[in-house]
Amino acid sequence: MYVIVILAMIAGFLALRLYSVLGKRTGQEQEPALRPADERAKVTVLQPGPVAQNSGDSIRLAEGLIAPGAENGVRALIAADRSFDVPQFVDGAKSAYRMVLEAFWRGDRDELAWLCDDDVRASFEEAIAAREADGHVLDNRLVRIEKAQIVEASLNGRIAEVALRFEGDIAAVTRDKDGHVVAGSMTDAVGTKDVWTFTRDIRSADPNWKLSETDDVA
C-alpha cells in the first residue's frame, strides 16, 4: 500500500524543520541552511502502509477528511489500489505540505526537485531566483494547520491525482540582506488557504507521490 506518508529521519528534527508555508505568494519566504544530500536520502516521501481490510473501512475511518464531492473519486482510487488508506494519506500530505514549503522558503532547489514535479519545481525556482535578486530572506512560521481535506480525487488510466485543501495560520516576516524587517510580523498570524494536488503512477514501482499543482483559494 502506498500512501503519502513522509518518514522523517528523526521526529524531533523534522518537528523543528516542518514549520513553514508557501502557496503562490511573494515576499513571505524563509531560508535556513540546506539539508545535506546524505540526510535527505534517508527520507522517503511514500512508504507502503498496512493493507486496508476493505474500501469501506478506509472511507468510514476518513469521516471529515473527504469533501462530499470527492467521495466517488476516492472510492475509484481505492478500487484500483486497495492499500490506499485515507487517514494515512492525509497525515502524510500535511507533512509534505510543511516540508515543501520549508524547502521553498529556504531556497532548497534539490529538495524541491525531489518532492515536486518539473512544472511546480520550475515555478518555485523562478520565485526563489526573484527573491534572491531582491536580497530578501523570509522568516516564516506555520503556526498551525487548521484543516486538511481531500477535495478531489481521480484516476486517469494509471495516473492517480488527489487534491487537498489546506487551511492554516502563518506568521511571516520579510527581511533585507542586512536583517532589517521589510514587511510582515511574527506576532500576527495570517490565514492561508491552498489546494495542492499530488500525483502518482499507481503501477510504478516508485512509491513516491509528487506535488503537481498548487493554487490559492478564497
NORBEL-V987752 format. One line per field, one symbol per residue. psi: psi as a letter, one per 20 degrees, with the letter a starting at -180 (. if undefined). A space follows every 10 residues. Layout:
# NORBEL-V987752
psi->???
This chain:
# NORBEL-V987752
psi->pprlppoqgp ghghhhhjnr rdrnrqjmrq mrqqpqhhgh hippgqqqrp pqgrhhgggg hjpiipqhii gghgghghhh niipogghgg ghhgghgggg gggghiknhg hhhhiqrggg gggghghghg ghhikqppnq pogqohpopp iqqqondjop pppqpppapq pqppqaijjq phrrpiioqp qqpqpppqqq oiiqioipqq oiqpqqq.
